[in-house]
C-alpha cells in the first residue's frame, strides 16, 4: 500500500508537469518541469521525503531496464545513422563531457554550500 501511495504522489506531479508543458510551450520536456516541481515541493516541505523515498529508490534500481527500449530503437535506426556515425560519436562525446563537468561543479558547489 505504501508504494501505491508514493507512486500516486509521483504520478500526480507528472500529470501536473504535463499540464505545465501544455500551457507553457517552451522546448523543455515535461519531465524537467516535474523534477523542478518535485524539488520545489520537497524544499518547501509540502511533500515530505518519506512520501516518495522508497518508490524513488525502486525507480532508480530499475532504471537500467528503462534503457532497453531506447537501445532497441537505436539498433532499428542503424541504417539511417550509418552515414552520420562520426558526427554522432563526436557530439555524444562532447555533450557527455559537458554533462560530467557541470554535474561535478554543481555537486562541489552544493557540498561547499552545505559545509
Residue, then its C-alpha position, 0 to 999 in steps of 0.5 A: x500500500x505504501x508504494x501505491x501511495x508514493x507512486x500516486x504522489x509521483x504520478x500526480x506531479x507528472x500529470x501536473x508537469x504535463x499540464x505545465x508543458x501544455x500551457x507553457x510551450x517552451x522546448x523543455x520536456x515535461x519531465x524537467x518541469x516535474x523534477x523542478x516541481x518535485x524539488x520545489x515541493x520537497x524544499x518547501x516541505x509540502x511533500x515530505x521525503x518519506x512520501x516518495x523515498x522508497x518508490x524513488x529508490x525502486x525507480x532508480x534500481x530499475x532504471x537500467x531496464x528503462x534503457x532497453x527500449x531506447x537501445x532497441x530503437x537505436x539498433x532499428x535506426x542503424x541504417x539511417x545513422x550509418x552515414x552520420x556515425x562520426x558526427x554522432x560519436x563526436x557530439x555524444x562525446x562532447x555533450x557527455x563531457x559537458x554533462x560530467x563537468x557541470x554535474x561535478x561543479x554543481x555537486x562541489x558547489x552544493x557540498x561547499x554550500x552545505x559545509 
